[in-house]
Amino acid sequence: MDVALALKFIPTAIAATLLWSLARRYVFKHPLDILPGPPALSFITGKSATFVKPLPWMAWNITAGLATNERVLYVSDPKAFSHIFLKEQHIYEESDPFLVSNNAIFGKGLLSTLGNQHKRQRKMLNPVFSVGHMRKMVPTFFKVTYDLRDVLLQKTAKGPQELEMVSWLTRTALEIVALCGLGRSFSPVTGDGEEHKFISSIKLLGPLGRGLILVRQLFLPILVKYKIGTGSMLKSIGLMLPWPTLHKMIDVVDTMHEVSLDIFHSKKKDLEQNKDVDDDEGKRDFLSILMRENAKAEEADRLPDDEVIAQISTLMFAAMDTTSSALSRIIWLLAKHQDVQEKLRAEIREAKERFEEPDYDELAALPYLDAVCKESLRMYPPAPFLSRQARQDAVLPFSKPVKTVNGKEIQEMFVPKDTMLTISIHALNTDPEIWGPDAFEWKPERWLSQLPKSVFDAHVPGVFSHMMTFIGGGRACIGFKFSEMEMKVILYVLVDFFKFELGKQEILWNIQGLTTPCVDRKELRPKLPIVVSRAI
C-alpha cells in the first residue's frame, strides 16, 4: 500500500474502529459489566481522575472511552498481581499501544518486544546490571554529582535561590547513564555550551509523548492492525498530517536513531580492533559489556544489531525519566518535611566522618537514607499505573471477595482475550490492609523497625522491598539497583551541602504515564521550583 492510498484508507479505518467501539459499549454485553465503576469524565478518553485518590476497590470496571476502544479492568489486588506478573505473565503482556509506540520510537528493544524475543534480550542484559558492575560504577555516580554540587554552590554563593530542580536532576541523571551506560559524555552538568542533540531529544520524549496520547492509543494501533504501512511509510504518513507535535516527535526519533547508530558502530569498531579488552582495564559501561558478551554468545542467544542499537535510546530514556521523577519527589518531600531532612543530613554527616566517598556497600548500609528512598518509592512510585493486555481468555483470582453491581461476591473474574487492564501500583503500595492504618502517610521511620506481618503475608510479587514500584516477573525493571544507588549517591552529596525549602509556588503533580512536577498543568515540561541554600 502506497502513502496516498494509505492516507485515503486511514479515515475509514478510524471510523470503523470508533463505530465498533460504540457497538461494544452500548449494544453488546461485556463480562466486566458485572463490576462497579466510575462514570467516564470524557467521552473520548473516558478515564476517571479518581484514579489518583485512595480507592477501596480491588477490581473495577472502567469505561475507557472511544480513544481506547475497550472496557478496562482496574486491578489492585495482590493475588491478582501474582497471576499477572508471575504465574500467568505470558497471558498478561504489555498492551498493543505501548508496544507499537515504543517500537516506533526506540526500535526492537526491551520496551517493545514480547515472548521469546524479550526473554532473549533480558537474558543477555541481566548480567550487565549485576551488583558486581554496579560496584565499579559508584565512583562515576559521585564524579557527576560533584559537578552538580559545584553548580549549586555557585548559584547559592550570595544566599538562598529559587532554582528549577527538575532540569538539574534530569541533566545529572542523563550524564550518569551516558557515562555508565554508553561510555561517553554528551552534556556535562557544568557545561554552559549548547546541549548535545541526543540529550535534547531524550528530554523531549516525555513532554511530546504526553501531547500525542491519541496517536499512541488510537492511530498507531489502527495503522498496525490494518497493516497500513510500516517503517518509512508510517513516517511519511506522519509528516503529511497537519500535526506539528507529531512532526517534532519524528525529528526527535530520527536524531536518537542517528546518534545510536553512530555509538554502536564506534563501539563495534573498538571491539573488532581489540581496543575494548575484557578485563578490569577495559570499558565498564553497559553497552561495551553487552556487545562483548553478545559477541561471545551462542548464535541462538545472540542479539542482532538492530536489537542492540534499540537498547541504546531505551536505556537512556528509561534511566533518565524514572530516576529524575523519583529524585524530584524526594527533594520535594524533604523540602516539606524539614525534620526528616535534618535527620537525614545528620546521618550523612556522621557517615562522612568515616568515609568521604562511600562505596556500594557502605551506601547501602545507611539506614535512614535507605528508609527515605524506600518510603518515597512506596508512597510515590514514578509510574503509579501500568497497562496490560490479556493475550487469551483467562480467569483472574482475587485475594478477597469483590462485590458486583448486583451485590453478589465473586472470588475470580473472567477476563476475555484482548481485555485491557489498568494495574494500580500506587493502590497496592498504599493498601492499608497490607501496610497498616498509616499506609497513606509518608513515614520513613516505618523502615527502621520490623514491617507488619501483613506486608510479608501479602506476597507482593515485586522485585523491590515488598512493593510493586519496579514491578516483578519477566518485565521487572532491569536497572532498579542502578536507579536506587544513583538516588542514594545524589542525596548523599546534596543533602550534606544544601538545605531545600518550598517556595511560594504550589507544586502540582501530573500523572500521564510518569509522575512529573509542575506549577501549571497546561505545561508539558516538568518544573520543580525549590529554594536552595547552603546547609549549616
C-alpha positions in Angstrom: 0.0 0.0 0.0 1.5 3.4 -1.1 1.3 6.6 1.0 -1.5 8.2 -1.0 -3.7 5.1 -0.7 -2.9 4.7 3.0 -4.0 8.3 3.7 -7.3 7.6 2.0 -7.8 4.4 4.0 -6.9 5.9 7.4 -10.2 7.8 7.9 -12.2 4.7 7.0 -10.2 2.6 9.5 -10.7 5.1 12.2 -14.4 5.4 11.6 -14.8 1.6 11.6 -12.9 1.4 14.9 -15.0 4.1 16.5 -18.3 2.5 15.3 -17.1 -0.9 16.6 -16.2 0.8 19.9 -19.7 2.3 20.2 -21.3 -1.0 19.4 -19.3 -2.8 22.0 -20.1 -0.2 24.6 -23.8 0.2 24.1 -25.1 -2.8 22.2 -23.1 -5.9 23.3 -22.8 -7.1 26.9 -19.3 -7.3 28.3 -18.2 -9.7 31.1 -16.8 -6.7 33.0 -20.2 -5.1 33.2 -20.9 -7.1 36.4 -18.3 -4.9 38.2 -18.9 -1.4 39.6 -17.0 1.5 38.1 -16.8 5.3 37.9 -18.5 7.5 35.4 -16.3 8.4 32.4 -15.2 12.0 32.6 -14.7 12.2 28.9 -16.5 10.6 26.0 -13.2 10.3 24.2 -10.6 9.4 26.9 -13.1 8.0 29.4 -10.6 7.6 32.2 -11.6 8.9 35.6 -9.4 11.4 37.5 -10.3 9.5 40.7 -7.5 7.0 39.9 -5.1 9.2 41.9 -7.2 9.1 45.0 -7.3 6.3 47.6 -9.6 3.6 46.2 -11.4 0.9 48.2 -11.9 -1.4 45.2 -9.6 -4.3 44.4 -11.3 -4.7 41.0 -13.2 -2.1 39.0 -14.8 -1.7 35.6 -13.7 1.4 33.8 -15.3 2.7 30.7 -12.2 3.6 28.8 -13.7 5.9 26.2 -13.5 5.8 22.4 -9.8 6.5 22.3 -9.0 3.2 23.9 -11.9 1.2 22.4 -12.4 -1.1 25.4 -13.8 -1.7 28.8 -10.8 -1.7 31.2 -10.3 -3.9 34.3 -8.8 -1.8 37.1 -6.8 -4.1 39.5 -5.0 -3.5 42.8 -5.4 -7.0 44.4 -2.1 -8.7 45.5 -3.3 -12.2 44.4 -4.3 -10.9 41.0 -0.9 -9.2 40.8 0.8 -12.5 41.4 -1.0 -14.1 38.5 -0.5 -11.1 36.2 3.3 -10.7 36.8 4.4 -14.2 37.8 2.1 -17.2 37.3 0.5 -16.1 34.0 2.7 -13.4 32.8 2.6 -14.9 29.3 -1.1 -14.1 29.2 -1.0 -10.5 30.7 1.5 -8.8 28.4 2.2 -5.2 27.5 -0.6 -3.6 25.5 -0.5 -3.1 21.8 -0.4 0.8 22.0 2.6 0.5 24.4 4.5 -1.9 22.2 3.7 -0.2 18.9 4.6 3.3 20.1 7.8 2.1 21.7 8.8 0.2 18.6 8.2 3.3 16.5 10.4 5.4 19.0 13.1 3.0 20.1 13.1 0.1 17.8 13.1 -3.6 18.9 14.3 -3.0 22.4 13.2 -4.2 25.9 10.2 -1.9 25.9 8.8 -3.0 22.6 9.2 -6.8 22.4 7.3 -9.8 23.7 7.7 -13.5 24.3 10.9 -15.3 23.4 12.4 -12.2 21.8 12.0 -10.3 25.0 13.4 -13.2 27.1 16.4 -13.4 24.9 17.1 -9.7 25.3 16.8 -9.9 29.1 19.0 -13.0 29.2 21.7 -11.0 27.5 21.2 -7.8 29.5 20.7 -9.3 33.0 24.5 -9.8 33.7 25.2 -6.2 32.5 23.2 -4.9 35.5 24.8 -7.2 38.1 25.8 -5.9 41.5 29.4 -6.5 40.6 29.2 -4.0 37.8 27.2 -1.6 40.0 30.1 -1.5 42.5 32.5 -0.3 39.8 30.2 2.5 38.7 29.6 4.2 42.1 32.7 6.5 41.6 31.3 7.7 38.4 28.0 8.5 40.2 29.9 10.6 42.7 32.0 12.4 40.0 28.9 13.6 38.1 27.1 14.5 41.3 30.1 16.6 42.5 29.7 18.6 39.3 26.0 19.2 40.2 27.1 20.2 43.7 29.6 22.7 42.3 26.9 24.3 40.1 24.5 24.7 43.0 27.3 26.1 45.3 27.9 28.7 42.6 24.3 29.6 42.3 23.8 29.9 46.1 27.0 31.8 46.8 25.1 35.0 47.6 22.3 33.4 49.6 19.2 31.3 49.1 18.0 31.0 45.5 14.8 29.5 44.0 16.1 27.0 41.4 14.2 24.8 39.0 15.5 21.5 40.2 13.9 19.1 37.6 16.2 20.3 34.9 19.3 19.9 37.0 18.3 16.4 38.3 17.5 15.3 34.8 20.8 16.7 33.4 22.6 14.8 36.2 20.7 11.5 35.6 21.4 11.7 31.8 25.1 12.3 32.3 25.4 9.4 34.7 23.6 7.0 32.4 25.6 8.3 29.4 28.9 7.6 31.1 27.9 4.3 32.8 25.6 3.1 30.1 27.4 4.2 26.9 30.9 5.2 28.0 30.7 8.7 26.7 29.8 12.2 27.9 27.2 14.2 25.9 26.4 17.3 28.0 28.5 17.6 31.2 26.5 19.1 34.2 28.9 22.0 34.5 29.0 22.8 30.8 27.4 26.0 29.6 27.6 25.2 25.9 24.9 24.0 23.5 23.2 20.8 24.7 24.0 17.7 22.6 21.2 16.9 20.2 20.9 13.3 21.6 20.3 14.7 25.1 17.8 17.3 23.9 15.9 14.6 22.0 15.7 12.3 25.0 14.4 15.1 27.2 11.7 16.0 24.7 10.3 12.4 24.5 8.2 12.7 27.7 6.6 16.1 27.0 6.0 15.2 23.3 4.6 11.8 24.2 2.1 13.4 26.7 0.9 15.6 23.8 0.4 12.6 21.5 -1.8 10.3 23.6 -4.3 9.8 20.8 -1.6 8.8 18.4 -0.2 6.2 20.8 -3.6 4.8 21.9 -5.7 5.1 18.7 -3.9 5.9 15.5 -0.7 3.7 15.7 -2.6 0.5 16.7 -5.1 1.1 13.9 -2.3 1.5 11.4 -0.6 -1.7 12.6 -3.9 -3.6 12.9 -4.9 -2.9 9.3 -1.3 -3.1 8.0 -1.3 0.4 6.7 2.4 0.6 6.0 5.4 0.1 8.2 8.6 1.9 8.9 9.4 4.6 6.4 5.8 4.7 5.2 4.4 5.4 8.7 6.9 8.2 8.9 5.8 9.6 5.6 2.2 9.4 6.7 3.0 11.2 9.9 4.8 14.0 8.1 1.9 14.6 5.8 -0.6 15.0 8.7 -1.0 18.7 9.9 0.2 17.9 13.4 3.3 19.9 14.5 3.8 17.9 17.7 3.9 14.7 15.7 6.4 16.2 13.3 8.6 17.2 16.2 8.4 13.7 17.6 9.5 12.3 14.2 12.5 14.6 14.2 13.4 13.5 17.8 13.2 9.8 16.9 15.4 10.4 13.8 18.0 12.1 15.9 18.0 9.4 18.5 18.4 6.7 15.9 21.2 8.6 14.1 23.2 9.0 17.3 22.5 5.4 18.4 23.9 4.1 15.1 27.0 6.2 15.5 27.6 5.0 19.0 27.0 1.4 18.0 29.4 1.4 15.1 32.1 3.2 17.1 31.8 0.5 19.8 31.8 -2.3 17.2 34.9 -0.9 15.6 36.7 -0.8 19.0 35.7 -4.4 19.6 37.0 -5.5 16.2 40.3 -3.8 16.8 40.6 -5.3 20.3 40.6 -1.8 21.8 37.9 -2.9 24.2 39.7 -5.5 26.2 37.8 -7.8 28.6 39.4 -7.1 31.9 39.3 -4.5 34.7 41.1 -2.0 32.5 38.5 -2.5 29.7 35.4 -0.5 29.2 32.9 -1.0 32.0 29.9 0.8 30.5 26.8 -1.3 29.9 27.0 -1.1 26.1 30.6 -2.3 26.0 29.8 -5.2 28.3 26.7 -6.1 26.4 28.5 -6.1 23.0 31.4 -8.1 24.3 29.1 -10.7 25.8 26.9 -10.7 22.8 29.9 -11.4 20.5 30.7 -14.5 22.7 27.2 -15.8 22.9 25.8 -18.9 21.1 24.1 -18.0 17.8 20.7 -18.8 19.3 21.1 -16.3 22.1 22.9 -13.6 20.2 21.1 -10.3 19.6 21.0 -9.0 16.0 22.5 -5.5 15.5 19.1 -3.7 15.3 18.1 -5.1 18.7 21.4 -3.9 20.3 21.0 -0.5 18.7 17.5 -0.2 20.1 18.8 -0.7 23.7 20.8 2.5 23.5 18.0 5.0 23.4 15.8 2.7 25.5 18.4 2.7 28.2 19.0 6.4 28.1 15.3 7.3 28.3 14.3 4.7 30.9 17.2 5.5 33.3 16.7 9.3 33.0 12.9 9.6 33.2 12.2 7.3 36.2 15.2 8.4 38.3 14.7 12.1 37.8 11.0 11.7 38.6 11.8 9.8 41.9 14.5 12.3 42.9 12.2 15.3 42.2 9.6 13.8 44.5 12.2 13.1 47.2 13.6 16.7 47.1 10.0 18.0 47.3 9.3 15.7 50.3 12.4 16.8 52.1 11.5 20.4 51.5 8.1 19.8 53.0 9.4 17.8 56.0 12.3 19.7 57.4 12.6 17.3 60.4 13.3 14.4 58.0 15.8 16.5 56.0 17.7 17.4 59.2 17.7 13.8 60.4 19.0 12.6 57.0 21.7 15.3 57.0 22.8 14.2 60.4 23.2 10.6 59.3 25.1 11.6 56.2 27.5 13.9 58.1 28.1 11.2 60.7 28.9 8.8 57.9 31.3 11.3 56.2 33.4 11.2 59.3 34.1 7.5 58.5 34.2 7.7 54.7 34.2 10.8 52.5 33.1 8.8 49.4 31.3 5.6 50.5 31.4 2.5 48.2 28.3 0.5 47.2 28.0 -1.5 50.4 28.7 1.5 52.7 25.9 3.5 51.0 23.5 0.6 51.2 24.2 0.3 55.0 23.0 3.8 55.8 19.6 3.1 57.4 17.8 6.5 57.2 18.9 7.2 53.7 17.6 3.8 52.7 14.4 4.5 54.6 13.8 7.8 52.9 14.3 6.3 49.4 12.1 3.2 50.1 9.3 5.2 51.7 9.3 7.7 48.8 9.2 4.9 46.2 6.4 3.1 48.1 4.2 6.1 48.5 5.0 7.9 45.3 6.1 5.4 42.6 7.3 7.3 39.4 4.9 5.2 37.3 1.8 4.7 39.5 -0.2 2.8 36.9 0.7 0.2 34.3 -1.3 -1.3 31.4 -1.6 -4.9 30.4 -3.5 -6.7 27.7 -4.9 -10.2 28.0 -3.5 -12.2 25.1 -6.0 -15.1 25.6 -9.1 -15.8 27.7 -8.2 -16.1 31.3 -9.7 -16.3 34.8 -8.1 -13.8 37.3 -8.4 -14.7 41.0 -8.7 -12.2 43.9 -7.3 -12.5 47.5 -10.7 -11.5 48.9 -14.3 -11.3 47.5 -15.2 -8.5 45.1 -18.8 -7.2 45.2 -20.6 -7.0 41.8 -23.2 -4.4 40.8 -25.9 -6.8 41.9 -24.4 -7.2 45.4 -23.0 -10.7 44.7 -19.5 -11.5 45.9 -17.0 -13.2 43.5 -13.5 -14.6 44.1 -12.4 -14.6 40.5 -13.2 -12.8 37.2 -13.4 -14.0 33.6 -11.1 -11.8 31.5 -11.7 -12.1 27.8 -8.9 -12.1 25.3 -7.7 -8.5 24.4 -9.2 -7.0 27.6 -7.1 -4.1 28.8 -6.1 -3.9 32.4 -5.0 -0.9 34.4 -2.6 -2.1 37.1 -2.5 0.3 40.1 1.0 0.2 41.6 0.1 3.1 43.8 -3.0 1.4 45.3 -1.2 -1.8 46.2 1.8 0.1 47.6 -0.6 2.1 49.9 -3.1 -0.6 50.8 -4.0 -0.2 54.5 -4.7 -3.9 54.8 -1.1 -4.5 53.8 0.8 -1.5 55.2 -1.4 -0.6 58.2 -3.7 2.3 59.0 -0.9 4.8 58.3 -0.4 3.5 54.7 -1.2 6.9 53.2 1.3 8.7 55.4 4.9 9.3 54.3 6.8 7.9 57.2 10.5 6.9 56.6 10.6 5.6 60.1 8.4 2.6 59.2 11.5 1.1 57.6 13.7 1.4 60.7 11.8 -1.4 62.5 10.2 -4.7 61.6 7.5 -4.3 59.0 3.9 -5.5 59.8 3.3 -9.2 59.3 0.6 -8.3 56.8 3.4 -7.0 54.5 5.0 -10.4 54.3 1.7 -12.3 54.2 0.6 -10.3 51.1 3.3 -12.0 49.0 3.5 -8.9 46.8 5.3 -10.1 43.6 7.6 -7.1 43.3 11.4 -7.3 43.0 11.9 -4.4 45.5 11.1 -4.4 49.2 7.6 -5.8 49.2 6.3 -3.2 46.8 5.5 -3.0 43.1 7.3 0.2 42.2 9.8 -1.7 40.0 7.2 -4.4 39.2 8.1 -8.0 39.1 8.4 -11.1 36.9 9.8 -11.2 33.4 9.2 -7.4 32.8 10.6 -6.1 36.1 12.7 -3.0 35.9 16.1 -4.4 34.9 18.0 -1.4 36.2 16.3 -0.9 39.5 19.6 -1.4 41.5 21.3 1.2 39.3 18.5 3.6 39.9 18.4 3.1 43.6 22.1 3.6 44.0 22.1 6.7 41.8 19.4 8.2 44.0 21.4 7.5 47.1 24.6 9.0 45.8 22.9 12.2 44.7 21.1 12.6 48.0 24.3 11.8 50.0 26.1 14.7 48.3 23.3 17.2 48.0 21.7 16.9 51.4 25.0 17.4 53.1 25.7 20.7 51.3 22.3 22.2 50.8 19.0 22.9 52.5 15.9 22.5 50.4 12.7 24.5 51.1 9.4 25.1 49.4 9.0 28.4 47.5 5.8 30.5 47.0 4.6 28.5 44.0 2.4 25.4 44.7 3.9 22.2 43.3 1.4 20.1 41.4 2.0 16.6 40.1 0.9 15.4 36.6 0.2 11.7 36.2 0.4 10.8 32.5 2.4 7.5 32.4 5.1 9.0 34.6 4.6 11.4 37.5 6.1 14.8 36.9 6.0 18.0 39.0 4.7 21.3 37.5 3.3 24.7 38.6 0.8 24.8 35.7 -0.9 21.6 34.5 -1.2 23.0 31.0 2.6 23.0 30.6 4.0 19.8 29.2 7.5 20.3 30.5 8.0 19.4 34.2 9.1 22.1 36.7 10.1 21.9 40.4 10.9 25.4 41.8 12.7 24.8 45.2 14.5 27.3 47.4 18.1 26.1 47.8 20.6 27.4 50.3 23.9 26.3 51.9 23.2 23.9 54.7 24.7 24.9 58.1 
